[in-house]
Amino acid sequence: MGDNGTIEDIKLEVGDQPPTVLGQIPAPPIGMLALQSTVQLRMRGYFDSPGQTATEAVRLLAPDGRELFRWSWWDEQSERQRAGVAPAPDSQSG
């Protein structure tokens, strides 16, 4: 999609099925650490949205389609528990 890659919102599938892409945006021209933070913040927004259940992960893809970084609902939940922050009010069950 973009020269710097793509950030995708995805729904994970079971087994060997590829994830379902729910949305995508071009990755901004910033460094890798900033891109990882962008992915995490995007997932955090979905995690904090009451009733939101479709997006299960946000990932960063290189221009050639390789996955470079992924932050999932479960990563966000684990990070919040580690930091002592309460889970989102409408938490997904696992």
PDB file of N, CA, C and O in Angstrom:
ATOM      1  N   MET A   1       0.833  -1.192   0.000  1.00  0.00           N
ATOM      2  CA  MET A   1       0.000   0.000   0.000  1.00  0.00           C
ATOM      3  C   MET A   1       0.877   1.255   0.000  1.00  0.00           C
ATOM      4  O   MET A   1       0.772   2.077  -0.910  1.00  0.00           O
ATOM      5  N   GLY A   2       1.742   1.412   1.010  1.00  0.00           N
ATOM      6  CA  GLY A   2       2.608   2.580   1.059  1.00  0.00           C
ATOM      7  C   GLY A   2       4.069   2.188   0.901  1.00  0.00           C
ATOM      8  O   GLY A   2       4.429   1.022   1.065  1.00  0.00           O
ATOM      9  N   ASP A   3       4.918   3.179   0.577  1.00  0.00           N
ATOM     10  CA  ASP A   3       6.349   2.906   0.426  1.00  0.00           C
ATOM     11  C   ASP A   3       6.995   2.500   1.740  1.00  0.00           C
ATOM     12  O   ASP A   3       8.032   1.836   1.741  1.00  0.00           O
ATOM     13  N   ASN A   4       6.398   2.888   2.854  1.00  0.00           N
ATOM     14  CA  ASN A   4       6.933   2.558   4.172  1.00  0.00           C
ATOM     15  C   ASN A   4       6.243   1.349   4.775  1.00  0.00           C
ATOM     16  O   ASN A   4       6.518   0.988   5.920  1.00  0.00           O
ATOM     17  N   GLY A   5       5.365   0.728   4.035  1.00  0.00           N
ATOM     18  CA  GLY A   5       4.629  -0.413   4.536  1.00  0.00           C
ATOM     19  C   GLY A   5       3.189  -0.045   4.843  1.00  0.00           C
ATOM     20  O   GLY A   5       2.694   1.009   4.441  1.00  0.00           O
ATOM     21  N   THR A   6       2.536  -0.935   5.559  1.00  0.00           N
ATOM     22  CA  THR A   6       1.112  -0.795   5.832  1.00  0.00           C
ATOM     23  C   THR A   6       0.832  -1.179   7.276  1.00  0.00           C
ATOM     24  O   THR A   6       1.460  -2.085   7.823  1.00  0.00           O
ATOM     25  N   ILE A   7      -0.107  -0.487   7.880  1.00  0.00           N
ATOM     26  CA  ILE A   7      -0.610  -0.866   9.197  1.00  0.00           C
ATOM     27  C   ILE A   7      -2.008  -1.427   8.971  1.00  0.00           C
ATOM     28  O   ILE A   7      -2.872  -0.756   8.406  1.00  0.00           O
ATOM     29  N   GLU A   8      -2.223  -2.657   9.414  1.00  0.00           N
ATOM     30  CA  GLU A   8      -3.503  -3.339   9.199  1.00  0.00           C
ATOM     31  C   GLU A   8      -4.187  -3.668  10.509  1.00  0.00           C
ATOM     32  O   GLU A   8      -3.543  -4.057  11.483  1.00  0.00           O
ATOM     33  N   ASP A   9      -5.519  -3.504  10.520  1.00  0.00           N
ATOM     34  CA  ASP A   9      -6.365  -3.988  11.608  1.00  0.00           C
ATOM     35  C   ASP A   9      -6.860  -5.349  11.145  1.00  0.00           C
ATOM     36  O   ASP A   9      -7.392  -5.471  10.041  1.00  0.00           O
ATOM     37  N   ILE A  10      -6.690  -6.382  11.982  1.00  0.00           N
ATOM     38  CA  ILE A  10      -7.035  -7.728  11.536  1.00  0.00           C
ATOM     39  C   ILE A  10      -7.874  -8.482  12.557  1.00  0.00           C
ATOM     40  O   ILE A  10      -7.856  -8.189  13.752  1.00  0.00           O
ATOM     41  N   LYS A  11      -8.600  -9.450  12.052  1.00  0.00           N
ATOM     42  CA  LYS A  11      -9.298 -10.447  12.867  1.00  0.00           C
ATOM     43  C   LYS A  11      -8.550 -11.745  12.634  1.00  0.00           C
ATOM     44  O   LYS A  11      -8.407 -12.191  11.496  1.00  0.00           O
ATOM     45  N   LEU A  12      -8.080 -12.344  13.698  1.00  0.00           N
ATOM     46  CA  LEU A  12      -7.295 -13.570  13.587  1.00  0.00           C
ATOM     47  C   LEU A  12      -8.182 -14.750  13.242  1.00  0.00           C
ATOM     48  O   LEU A  12      -9.338 -14.809  13.661  1.00  0.00           O
ATOM     49  N   GLU A  13      -7.651 -15.677  12.491  1.00  0.00           N
ATOM     50  CA  GLU A  13      -8.389 -16.873  12.086  1.00  0.00           C
ATOM     51  C   GLU A  13      -7.778 -18.093  12.752  1.00  0.00           C
ATOM     52  O   GLU A  13      -6.648 -18.042  13.239  1.00  0.00           O
ATOM     53  N   VAL A  14      -8.513 -19.175  12.774  1.00  0.00           N
ATOM     54  CA  VAL A  14      -8.068 -20.418  13.395  1.00  0.00           C
ATOM     55  C   VAL A  14      -7.351 -21.266  12.347  1.00  0.00           C
ATOM     56  O   VAL A  14      -7.718 -21.271  11.172  1.00  0.00           O
ATOM     57  N   GLY A  15      -6.331 -21.974  12.793  1.00  0.00           N
ATOM     58  CA  GLY A  15      -5.639 -22.888  11.897  1.00  0.00           C
ATOM     59  C   GLY A  15      -4.745 -22.173  10.905  1.00  0.00           C
ATOM     60  O   GLY A  15      -4.081 -21.194  11.244  1.00  0.00           O
ATOM     61  N   ASP A  16      -4.733 -22.668   9.678  1.00  0.00           N
ATOM     62  CA  ASP A  16      -3.855 -22.135   8.645  1.00  0.00           C
ATOM     63  C   ASP A  16      -4.485 -21.006   7.841  1.00  0.00           C
ATOM     64  O   ASP A  16      -3.884 -20.530   6.877  1.00  0.00           O
ATOM     65  N   GLN A  17      -5.669 -20.573   8.213  1.00  0.00           N
ATOM     66  CA  GLN A  17      -6.348 -19.512   7.480  1.00  0.00           C
ATOM     67  C   GLN A  17      -5.638 -18.177   7.707  1.00  0.00           C
ATOM     68  O   GLN A  17      -5.226 -17.883   8.829  1.00  0.00           O
ATOM     69  N   PRO A  18      -5.490 -17.371   6.662  1.00  0.00           N
ATOM     70  CA  PRO A  18      -4.901 -16.044   6.863  1.00  0.00           C
ATOM     71  C   PRO A  18      -5.863 -15.148   7.637  1.00  0.00           C
ATOM     72  O   PRO A  18      -7.074 -15.371   7.610  1.00  0.00           O
ATOM     73  N   PRO A  19      -5.337 -14.139   8.324  1.00  0.00           N
ATOM     74  CA  PRO A  19      -6.228 -13.235   9.058  1.00  0.00           C
ATOM     75  C   PRO A  19      -7.106 -12.436   8.100  1.00  0.00           C
ATOM     76  O   PRO A  19      -6.748 -12.210   6.944  1.00  0.00           O
ATOM     77  N   THR A  20      -8.252 -12.020   8.601  1.00  0.00           N
ATOM     78  CA  THR A  20      -9.156 -11.170   7.840  1.00  0.00           C
ATOM     79  C   THR A  20      -8.740  -9.721   8.058  1.00  0.00           C
ATOM     80  O   THR A  20      -8.656  -9.267   9.199  1.00  0.00           O
ATOM     81  N   VAL A  21      -8.482  -8.997   6.987  1.00  0.00           N
ATOM     82  CA  VAL A  21      -8.102  -7.586   7.085  1.00  0.00           C
ATOM     83  C   VAL A  21      -9.373  -6.755   7.201  1.00  0.00           C
ATOM     84  O   VAL A  21     -10.235  -6.790   6.322  1.00  0.00           O
ATOM     85  N   LEU A  22      -9.477  -6.010   8.294  1.00  0.00           N
ATOM     86  CA  LEU A  22     -10.653  -5.179   8.549  1.00  0.00           C
ATOM     87  C   LEU A  22     -10.440  -3.738   8.113  1.00  0.00           C
ATOM     88  O   LEU A  22     -11.403  -3.005   7.885  1.00  0.00           O
ATOM     89  N   GLY A  23      -9.193  -3.335   7.997  1.00  0.00           N
ATOM     90  CA  GLY A  23      -8.858  -1.986   7.573  1.00  0.00           C
ATOM     91  C   GLY A  23      -7.363  -1.849   7.462  1.00  0.00           C
ATOM     92  O   GLY A  23      -6.620  -2.606   8.087  1.00  0.00           O
ATOM     93  N   GLN A  24      -6.906  -0.886   6.670  1.00  0.00           N
ATOM     94  CA  GLN A  24      -5.474  -0.660   6.546  1.00  0.00           C
ATOM     95  C   GLN A  24      -5.203   0.794   6.192  1.00  0.00           C
ATOM     96  O   GLN A  24      -5.999   1.469   5.539  1.00  0.00           O
ATOM     97  N   ILE A  25      -4.035   1.244   6.656  1.00  0.00           N
ATOM     98  CA  ILE A  25      -3.579   2.595   6.349  1.00  0.00           C
ATOM     99  C   ILE A  25      -2.106   2.509   5.981  1.00  0.00           C
ATOM    100  O   ILE A  25      -1.417   1.588   6.421  1.00  0.00           O
ATOM    101  N   PRO A  26      -1.606   3.452   5.178  1.00  0.00           N
ATOM    102  CA  PRO A  26      -0.171   3.466   4.890  1.00  0.00           C
ATOM    103  C   PRO A  26       0.605   3.792   6.165  1.00  0.00           C
ATOM    104  O   PRO A  26       0.182   4.634   6.957  1.00  0.00           O
ATOM    105  N   ALA A  27       1.719   3.135   6.356  1.00  0.00           N
ATOM    106  CA  ALA A  27       2.567   3.430   7.509  1.00  0.00           C
ATOM    107  C   ALA A  27       3.237   4.783   7.295  1.00  0.00           C
ATOM    108  O   ALA A  27       3.747   5.048   6.207  1.00  0.00           O
ATOM    109  N   PRO A  28       3.245   5.636   8.304  1.00  0.00           N
ATOM    110  CA  PRO A  28       3.893   6.936   8.146  1.00  0.00           C
ATOM    111  C   PRO A  28       5.419   6.781   8.037  1.00  0.00           C
ATOM    112  O   PRO A  28       5.968   5.780   8.497  1.00  0.00           O
ATOM    113  N   PRO A  29       6.098   7.749   7.439  1.00  0.00           N
ATOM    114  CA  PRO A  29       7.553   7.668   7.281  1.00  0.00           C
ATOM    115  C   PRO A  29       8.288   8.033   8.575  1.00  0.00           C
ATOM    116  O   PRO A  29       8.886   9.103   8.684  1.00  0.00           O
ATOM    117  N   ILE A  30       8.231   7.132   9.540  1.00  0.00           N
ATOM    118  CA  ILE A  30       8.892   7.333  10.834  1.00  0.00           C
ATOM    119  C   ILE A  30       9.704   6.087  11.155  1.00  0.00           C
ATOM    120  O   ILE A  30       9.576   5.075  10.466  1.00  0.00           O
ATOM    121  N   GLY A  31      10.532   6.143  12.180  1.00  0.00           N
ATOM    122  CA  GLY A  31      11.390   5.019  12.554  1.00  0.00           C
ATOM    123  C   GLY A  31      10.608   3.833  13.097  1.00  0.00           C
ATOM    124  O   GLY A  31       9.423   3.937  13.412  1.00  0.00           O
ATOM    125  N   MET A  32      11.303   2.699  13.198  1.00  0.00           N
ATOM    126  CA  MET A  32      10.669   1.448  13.616  1.00  0.00           C
ATOM    127  C   MET A  32      10.070   1.528  15.020  1.00  0.00           C
ATOM    128  O   MET A  32       8.959   1.044  15.233  1.00  0.00           O
ATOM    129  N   LEU A  33      10.767   2.119  15.970  1.00  0.00           N
ATOM    130  CA  LEU A  33      10.213   2.219  17.332  1.00  0.00           C
ATOM    131  C   LEU A  33       8.941   3.057  17.346  1.00  0.00           C
ATOM    132  O   LEU A  33       7.982   2.727  18.044  1.00  0.00           O
ATOM    133  N   ALA A  34       8.934   4.134  16.578  1.00  0.00           N
ATOM    134  CA  ALA A  34       7.736   4.972  16.498  1.00  0.00           C
ATOM    135  C   ALA A  34       6.606   4.221  15.797  1.00  0.00           C
ATOM    136  O   ALA A  34       5.443   4.373  16.169  1.00  0.00           O
ATOM    137  N   LEU A  35       6.932   3.416  14.789  1.00  0.00           N
ATOM    138  CA  LEU A  35       5.909   2.605  14.115  1.00  0.00           C
ATOM    139  C   LEU A  35       5.315   1.576  15.075  1.00  0.00           C
ATOM    140  O   LEU A  35       4.104   1.359  15.080  1.00  0.00           O
ATOM    141  N   GLN A  36       6.159   0.945  15.882  1.00  0.00           N
ATOM    142  CA  GLN A  36       5.660  -0.020  16.866  1.00  0.00           C
ATOM    143  C   GLN A  36       4.736   0.668  17.859  1.00  0.00           C
ATOM    144  O   GLN A  36       3.694   0.118  18.216  1.00  0.00           O
ATOM    145  N   SER A  37       5.101   1.852  18.305  1.00  0.00           N
ATOM    146  CA  SER A  37       4.235   2.610  19.224  1.00  0.00           C
ATOM    147  C   SER A  37       2.913   2.962  18.561  1.00  0.00           C
ATOM    148  O   SER A  37       1.864   2.922  19.205  1.00  0.00           O
ATOM    149  N   THR A  38       2.955   3.308  17.278  1.00  0.00           N
ATOM    150  CA  THR A  38       1.739   3.634  16.533  1.00  0.00           C
ATOM    151  C   THR A  38       0.805   2.425  16.482  1.00  0.00           C
ATOM    152  O   THR A  38      -0.404   2.556  16.674  1.00  0.00           O
ATOM    153  N   VAL A  39       1.373   1.255  16.222  1.00  0.00           N
ATOM    154  CA  VAL A  39       0.584   0.014  16.179  1.00  0.00           C
ATOM    155  C   VAL A  39      -0.036  -0.256  17.546  1.00  0.00           C
ATOM    156  O   VAL A  39      -1.218  -0.587  17.637  1.00  0.00           O
ATOM    157  N   GLN A  40       0.756  -0.118  18.610  1.00  0.00           N
ATOM    158  CA  GLN A  40       0.251  -0.354  19.962  1.00  0.00           C
ATOM    159  C   GLN A  40      -0.858   0.640  20.316  1.00  0.00           C
ATOM    160  O   GLN A  40      -1.875   0.250  20.889  1.00  0.00           O
ATOM    161  N   LEU A  41      -0.674   1.898  19.985  1.00  0.00           N
ATOM    162  CA  LEU A  41      -1.704   2.902  20.284  1.00  0.00           C
ATOM    163  C   LEU A  41      -2.985   2.636  19.510  1.00  0.00           C
ATOM    164  O   LEU A  41      -4.080   2.839  20.035  1.00  0.00           O
ATOM    165  N   ARG A  42      -2.859   2.188  18.279  1.00  0.00           N
ATOM    166  CA  ARG A  42      -4.048   1.870  17.476  1.00  0.00           C
ATOM    167  C   ARG A  42      -4.819   0.715  18.119  1.00  0.00           C
ATOM    168  O   ARG A  42      -6.045   0.767  18.216  1.00  0.00           O
ATOM    169  N   MET A  43      -4.103  -0.326  18.559  1.00  0.00           N
ATOM    170  CA  MET A  43      -4.776  -1.461  19.212  1.00  0.00           C
ATOM    171  C   MET A  43      -5.371  -1.017  20.543  1.00  0.00           C
ATOM    172  O   MET A  43      -6.464  -1.448  20.912  1.00  0.00           O
ATOM    173  N   ARG A  44      -4.659  -0.162  21.261  1.00  0.00           N
ATOM    174  CA  ARG A  44      -5.169   0.338  22.551  1.00  0.00           C
ATOM    175  C   ARG A  44      -6.501   1.057  22.360  1.00  0.00           C
ATOM    176  O   ARG A  44      -7.388   0.954  23.207  1.00  0.00           O
ATOM    177  N   GLY A  45      -6.643   1.776  21.265  1.00  0.00           N
ATOM    178  CA  GLY A  45      -7.908   2.451  20.967  1.00  0.00           C
ATOM    179  C   GLY A  45      -9.037   1.462  20.771  1.00  0.00           C
ATOM    180  O   GLY A  45     -10.153   1.697  21.234  1.00  0.00           O
ATOM    181  N   TYR A  46      -8.763   0.355  20.089  1.00  0.00           N
ATOM    182  CA  TYR A  46      -9.786  -0.681  19.911  1.00  0.00           C
ATOM    183  C   TYR A  46     -10.087  -1.363  21.243  1.00  0.00           C
ATOM    184  O   TYR A  46     -11.245  -1.650  21.549  1.00  0.00           O
ATOM    185  N   PHE A  47      -9.049  -1.621  22.032  1.00  0.00           N
ATOM    186  CA  PHE A  47      -9.205  -2.287  23.325  1.00  0.00           C
ATOM    187  C   PHE A  47     -10.098  -1.470  24.244  1.00  0.00           C
ATOM    188  O   PHE A  47     -10.887  -2.030  25.005  1.00  0.00           O
ATOM    189  N   ASP A  48      -9.977  -0.143  24.179  1.00  0.00           N
ATOM    190  CA  ASP A  48     -10.737   0.744  25.057  1.00  0.00           C
ATOM    191  C   ASP A  48     -12.126   1.077  24.531  1.00  0.00           C
ATOM    192  O   ASP A  48     -12.886   1.769  25.209  1.00  0.00           O
ATOM    193  N   SER A  49     -12.476   0.603  23.341  1.00  0.00           N
ATOM    194  CA  SER A  49     -13.790   0.890  22.760  1.00  0.00           C
ATOM    195  C   SER A  49     -14.814  -0.125  23.248  1.00  0.00           C
ATOM    196  O   SER A  49     -14.730  -1.295  22.874  1.00  0.00           O
ATOM    197  N   PRO A  50     -15.780   0.284  24.071  1.00  0.00           N
ATOM    198  CA  PRO A  50     -16.776  -0.658  24.569  1.00  0.00           C
ATOM    199  C   PRO A  50     -17.526  -1.339  23.424  1.00  0.00           C
ATOM    200  O   PRO A  50     -17.954  -0.686  22.472  1.00  0.00           O
ATOM    201  N   GLY A  51     -17.678  -2.640  23.530  1.00  0.00           N
ATOM    202  CA  GLY A  51     -18.426  -3.404  22.546  1.00  0.00           C
ATOM    203  C   GLY A  51     -17.656  -3.765  21.292  1.00  0.00           C
ATOM    204  O   GLY A  51     -18.185  -4.485  20.446  1.00  0.00           O
ATOM    205  N   GLN A  52     -16.422  -3.293  21.138  1.00  0.00           N
ATOM    206  CA  GLN A  52     -15.618  -3.570  19.952  1.00  0.00           C
ATOM    207  C   GLN A  52     -15.042  -4.977  20.068  1.00  0.00           C
ATOM    208  O   GLN A  52     -14.274  -5.257  20.989  1.00  0.00           O
ATOM    209  N   THR A  53     -15.400  -5.851  19.156  1.00  0.00           N
ATOM    210  CA  THR A  53     -14.894  -7.228  19.236  1.00  0.00           C
ATOM    211  C   THR A  53     -14.263  -7.703  17.944  1.00  0.00           C
ATOM    212  O   THR A  53     -13.631  -8.760  17.934  1.00  0.00           O
ATOM    213  N   ALA A  54     -14.410  -6.960  16.848  1.00  0.00           N
ATOM    214  CA  ALA A  54     -13.920  -7.449  15.559  1.00  0.00           C
ATOM    215  C   ALA A  54     -12.398  -7.402  15.462  1.00  0.00           C
ATOM    216  O   ALA A  54     -11.780  -8.399  15.087  1.00  0.00           O
ATOM    217  N   THR A  55     -11.783  -6.274  15.789  1.00  0.00           N
ATOM    218  CA  THR A  55     -10.332  -6.149  15.648  1.00  0.00           C
ATOM    219  C   THR A  55      -9.645  -6.865  16.793  1.00  0.00           C
ATOM    220  O   THR A  55      -9.822  -6.507  17.957  1.00  0.00           O
ATOM    221  N   GLU A  56      -8.862  -7.876  16.459  1.00  0.00           N
ATOM    222  CA  GLU A  56      -8.154  -8.660  17.469  1.00  0.00           C
ATOM    223  C   GLU A  56      -6.660  -8.359  17.502  1.00  0.00           C
ATOM    224  O   GLU A  56      -5.974  -8.709  18.463  1.00  0.00           O
ATOM    225  N   ALA A  57      -6.161  -7.715  16.462  1.00  0.00           N
ATOM    226  CA  ALA A  57      -4.744  -7.350  16.420  1.00  0.00           C
ATOM    227  C   ALA A  57      -4.541  -6.254  15.387  1.00  0.00           C
ATOM    228  O   ALA A  57      -5.343  -6.071  14.471  1.00  0.00           O
ATOM    229  N   VAL A  58      -3.444  -5.536  15.564  1.00  0.00           N
ATOM    230  CA  VAL A  58      -2.995  -4.551  14.585  1.00  0.00           C
ATOM    231  C   VAL A  58      -1.563  -4.939  14.254  1.00  0.00           C
ATOM    232  O   VAL A  58      -0.777  -5.247  15.150  1.00  0.00           O
ATOM    233  N   ARG A  59      -1.222  -4.925  12.962  1.00  0.00           N
ATOM    234  CA  ARG A  59       0.120  -5.350  12.579  1.00  0.00           C
ATOM    235  C   ARG A  59       0.727  -4.378  11.583  1.00  0.00           C
ATOM    236  O   ARG A  59       0.031  -3.653  10.873  1.00  0.00           O
ATOM    237  N   LEU A  60       2.059  -4.392  11.560  1.00  0.00           N
ATOM    238  CA  LEU A  60       2.837  -3.588  10.633  1.00  0.00           C
ATOM    239  C   LEU A  60       3.420  -4.520   9.582  1.00  0.00           C
ATOM    240  O   LEU A  60       4.099  -5.493   9.910  1.00  0.00           O
ATOM    241  N   LEU A  61       3.149  -4.216   8.319  1.00  0.00           N
ATOM    242  CA  LEU A  61       3.681  -5.006   7.210  1.00  0.00           C
ATOM    243  C   LEU A  61       4.715  -4.192   6.445  1.00  0.00           C
ATOM    244  O   LEU A  61       4.542  -2.991   6.238  1.00  0.00           O
ATOM    245  N   ALA A  62       5.796  -4.855   6.026  1.00  0.00           N
ATOM    246  CA  ALA A  62       6.792  -4.237   5.149  1.00  0.00           C
ATOM    247  C   ALA A  62       6.177  -4.071   3.764  1.00  0.00           C
ATOM    248  O   ALA A  62       5.163  -4.704   3.468  1.00  0.00           O
ATOM    249  N   PRO A  63       6.762  -3.240   2.910  1.00  0.00           N
ATOM    250  CA  PRO A  63       6.234  -3.077   1.551  1.00  0.00           C
ATOM    251  C   PRO A  63       6.116  -4.404   0.786  1.00  0.00           C
ATOM    252  O   PRO A  63       5.256  -4.539  -0.084  1.00  0.00           O
ATOM    253  N   ASP A  64       6.971  -5.377   1.106  1.00  0.00           N
ATOM    254  CA  ASP A  64       6.903  -6.676   0.416  1.00  0.00           C
ATOM    255  C   ASP A  64       5.906  -7.641   1.060  1.00  0.00           C
ATOM    256  O   ASP A  64       5.812  -8.793   0.636  1.00  0.00           O
ATOM    257  N   GLY A  65       5.151  -7.189   2.088  1.00  0.00           N
ATOM    258  CA  GLY A  65       4.121  -8.013   2.707  1.00  0.00           C
ATOM    259  C   GLY A  65       4.555  -8.789   3.934  1.00  0.00           C
ATOM    260  O   GLY A  65       3.724  -9.432   4.575  1.00  0.00           O
ATOM    261  N   ARG A  66       5.843  -8.747   4.283  1.00  0.00           N
ATOM    262  CA  ARG A  66       6.307  -9.444   5.495  1.00  0.00           C
ATOM    263  C   ARG A  66       5.786  -8.738   6.739  1.00  0.00           C
ATOM    264  O   ARG A  66       5.784  -7.510   6.813  1.00  0.00           O
ATOM    265  N   GLU A  67       5.346  -9.526   7.712  1.00  0.00           N
ATOM    266  CA  GLU A  67       4.890  -8.941   8.973  1.00  0.00           C
ATOM    267  C   GLU A  67       6.107  -8.582   9.812  1.00  0.00           C
ATOM    268  O   GLU A  67       6.952  -9.432  10.094  1.00  0.00           O
ATOM    269  N   LEU A  68       6.187  -7.322  10.208  1.00  0.00           N
ATOM    270  CA  LEU A  68       7.319  -6.845  10.997  1.00  0.00           C
ATOM    271  C   LEU A  68       6.995  -6.754  12.480  1.00  0.00           C
ATOM    272  O   LEU A  68       7.875  -6.942  13.321  1.00  0.00           O
ATOM    273  N   PHE A  69       5.746  -6.468  12.804  1.00  0.00           N
ATOM    274  CA  PHE A  69       5.353  -6.284  14.204  1.00  0.00           C
ATOM    275  C   PHE A  69       3.855  -6.479  14.311  1.00  0.00           C
ATOM    276  O   PHE A  69       3.101  -6.104  13.414  1.00  0.00           O
ATOM    277  N   ARG A  70       3.428  -7.077  15.429  1.00  0.00           N
ATOM    278  CA  ARG A  70       2.003  -7.286  15.693  1.00  0.00           C
ATOM    279  C   ARG A  70       1.740  -7.005  17.165  1.00  0.00           C
ATOM    280  O   ARG A  70       2.519  -7.398  18.034  1.00  0.00           O
ATOM    281  N   TRP A  71       0.630  -6.319  17.434  1.00  0.00           N
ATOM    282  CA  TRP A  71       0.190  -6.082  18.810  1.00  0.00           C
ATOM    283  C   TRP A  71      -1.264  -6.523  18.880  1.00  0.00           C
ATOM    284  O   TRP A  71      -2.125  -5.952  18.211  1.00  0.00           O
ATOM    285  N   SER A  72      -1.535  -7.534  19.688  1.00  0.00           N
ATOM    286  CA  SER A  72      -2.872  -8.115  19.739  1.00  0.00           C
ATOM    287  C   SER A  72      -3.634  -7.657  20.984  1.00  0.00           C
ATOM    288  O   SER A  72      -3.088  -7.030  21.892  1.00  0.00           O
ATOM    289  N   TRP A  73      -4.905  -7.998  20.978  1.00  0.00           N
ATOM    290  CA  TRP A  73      -5.760  -7.739  22.131  1.00  0.00           C
ATOM    291  C   TRP A  73      -5.142  -8.371  23.373  1.00  0.00           C
ATOM    292  O   TRP A  73      -5.152  -7.774  24.449  1.00  0.00           O
ATOM    293  N   TRP A  74      -4.607  -9.576  23.223  1.00  0.00           N
ATOM    294  CA  TRP A  74      -4.025 -10.303  24.355  1.00  0.00           C
ATOM    295  C   TRP A  74      -2.725  -9.659  24.815  1.00  0.00           C
ATOM    296  O   TRP A  74      -2.445  -9.637  26.013  1.00  0.00           O
ATOM    297  N   ASP A  75      -1.924  -9.132  23.889  1.00  0.00           N
ATOM    298  CA  ASP A  75      -0.715  -8.395  24.269  1.00  0.00           C
ATOM    299  C   ASP A  75      -1.091  -7.174  25.108  1.00  0.00           C
ATOM    300  O   ASP A  75      -0.474  -6.900  26.137  1.00  0.00           O
ATOM    301  N   GLU A  76      -2.103  -6.451  24.658  1.00  0.00           N
ATOM    302  CA  GLU A  76      -2.544  -5.253  25.376  1.00  0.00           C
ATOM    303  C   GLU A  76      -3.071  -5.616  26.767  1.00  0.00           C
ATOM    304  O   GLU A  76      -2.766  -4.936  27.746  1.00  0.00           O
ATOM    305  N   GLN A  77      -3.852  -6.677  26.848  1.00  0.00           N
ATOM    306  CA  GLN A  77      -4.382  -7.104  28.146  1.00  0.00           C
ATOM    307  C   GLN A  77      -3.244  -7.507  29.088  1.00  0.00           C
ATOM    308  O   GLN A  77      -3.249  -7.135  30.262  1.00  0.00           O
ATOM    309  N   SER A  78      -2.280  -8.256  28.583  1.00  0.00           N
ATOM    310  CA  SER A  78      -1.133  -8.680  29.401  1.00  0.00           C
ATOM    311  C   SER A  78      -0.320  -7.484  29.873  1.00  0.00           C
ATOM    312  O   SER A  78       0.105  -7.437  31.027  1.00  0.00           O
ATOM    313  N   GLU A  79      -0.102  -6.519  28.989  1.00  0.00           N
ATOM    314  CA  GLU A  79       0.651  -5.320  29.345  1.00  0.00           C
ATOM    315  C   GLU A  79      -0.069  -4.538  30.437  1.00  0.00           C
ATOM    316  O   GLU A  79       0.567  -4.036  31.363  1.00  0.00           O
ATOM    317  N   ARG A  80      -1.381  -4.433  30.336  1.00  0.00           N
ATOM    318  CA  ARG A  80      -2.151  -3.720  31.355  1.00  0.00           C
ATOM    319  C   ARG A  80      -2.125  -4.449  32.698  1.00  0.00           C
ATOM    320  O   ARG A  80      -2.029  -3.815  33.749  1.00  0.00           O
ATOM    321  N   GLN A  81      -2.210  -5.760  32.663  1.00  0.00           N
ATOM    322  CA  GLN A  81      -2.160  -6.516  33.914  1.00  0.00           C
ATOM    323  C   GLN A  81      -0.785  -6.379  34.565  1.00  0.00           C
ATOM    324  O   GLN A  81      -0.676  -6.244  35.784  1.00  0.00           O
ATOM    325  N   ARG A  82       0.262  -6.416  33.739  1.00  0.00           N
ATOM    326  CA  ARG A  82       1.625  -6.270  34.253  1.00  0.00           C
ATOM    327  C   ARG A  82       1.807  -4.890  34.885  1.00  0.00           C
ATOM    328  O   ARG A  82       2.484  -4.755  35.904  1.00  0.00           O
ATOM    329  N   ALA A  83       1.203  -3.869  34.280  1.00  0.00           N
ATOM    330  CA  ALA A  83       1.325  -2.507  34.781  1.00  0.00           C
ATOM    331  C   ALA A  83       0.342  -2.206  35.916  1.00  0.00           C
ATOM    332  O   ALA A  83       0.396  -1.131  36.512  1.00  0.00           O
ATOM    333  N   GLY A  84      -0.560  -3.158  36.218  1.00  0.00           N
ATOM    334  CA  GLY A  84      -1.532  -2.956  37.282  1.00  0.00           C
ATOM    335  C   GLY A  84      -2.710  -2.099  36.880  1.00  0.00           C
ATOM    336  O   GLY A  84      -3.392  -1.537  37.737  1.00  0.00           O
ATOM    337  N   VAL A  85      -2.960  -1.989  35.574  1.00  0.00           N
ATOM    338  CA  VAL A  85      -4.088  -1.208  35.065  1.00  0.00           C
ATOM    339  C   VAL A  85      -5.263  -2.156  34.864  1.00  0.00           C
ATOM    340  O   VAL A  85      -5.095  -3.262  34.350  1.00  0.00           O
ATOM    341  N   ALA A  86      -6.438  -1.726  35.265  1.00  0.00           N
ATOM    342  CA  ALA A  86      -7.630  -2.570  35.132  1.00  0.00           C
ATOM    343  C   ALA A  86      -7.919  -2.850  33.659  1.00  0.00           C
ATOM    344  O   ALA A  86      -7.650  -2.004  32.806  1.00  0.00           O
ATOM    345  N   PRO A  87      -8.467  -4.036  33.349  1.00  0.00           N
ATOM    346  CA  PRO A  87      -8.826  -4.347  31.964  1.00  0.00           C
ATOM    347  C   PRO A  87      -9.970  -3.466  31.472  1.00  0.00           C
ATOM    348  O   PRO A  87     -10.667  -2.827  32.261  1.00  0.00           O
ATOM    349  N   ALA A  88     -10.146  -3.444  30.173  1.00  0.00           N
ATOM    350  CA  ALA A  88     -11.228  -2.661  29.561  1.00  0.00           C
ATOM    351  C   ALA A  88     -12.572  -3.123  30.105  1.00  0.00           C
ATOM    352  O   ALA A  88     -12.713  -4.298  30.446  1.00  0.00           O
ATOM    353  N   PRO A  89     -13.574  -2.234  30.198  1.00  0.00           N
ATOM    354  CA  PRO A  89     -14.857  -2.581  30.794  1.00  0.00           C
ATOM    355  C   PRO A  89     -15.604  -3.687  30.056  1.00  0.00           C
ATOM    356  O   PRO A  89     -16.307  -4.478  30.686  1.00  0.00           O
ATOM    357  N   ASP A  90     -15.466  -3.758  28.725  1.00  0.00           N
ATOM    358  CA  ASP A  90     -16.183  -4.772  27.941  1.00  0.00           C
ATOM    359  C   ASP A  90     -15.172  -5.768  27.381  1.00  0.00           C
ATOM    360  O   ASP A  90     -15.074  -5.935  26.165  1.00  0.00           O
ATOM    361  N   SER A  91     -14.419  -6.430  28.260  1.00  0.00           N
ATOM    362  CA  SER A  91     -13.327  -7.311  27.842  1.00  0.00           C
ATOM    363  C   SER A  91     -13.817  -8.483  27.028  1.00  0.00           C
ATOM    364  O   SER A  91     -14.901  -9.018  27.260  1.00  0.00           O
ATOM    365  N   GLN A  92     -12.995  -8.875  26.064  1.00  0.00           N
ATOM    366  CA  GLN A  92     -13.282 -10.068  25.272  1.00  0.00           C
ATOM    367  C   GLN A  92     -12.919 -11.282  26.115  1.00  0.00           C
ATOM    368  O   GLN A  92     -12.029 -11.216  26.963  1.00  0.00           O
ATOM    369  N   SER A  93     -13.604 -12.374  25.880  1.00  0.00           N
ATOM    370  CA  SER A  93     -13.239 -13.603  26.583  1.00  0.00           C
ATOM    371  C   SER A  93     -12.485 -14.464  25.622  1.00  0.00           C
ATOM    372  O   SER A  93     -12.714 -14.430  24.413  1.00  0.00           O
ATOM    373  N   GLY A  94     -11.569 -15.250  26.178  1.00  0.00           N
ATOM    374  CA  GLY A  94     -10.685 -15.902  25.386  1.00  0.00           C
ATOM    375  C   GLY A  94     -10.609 -17.134  24.809  1.00  0.00           C
ATOM    376  O   GLY A  94      -9.635 -17.434  24.119  1.00  0.00           O
TER     377      GLY A  94
END
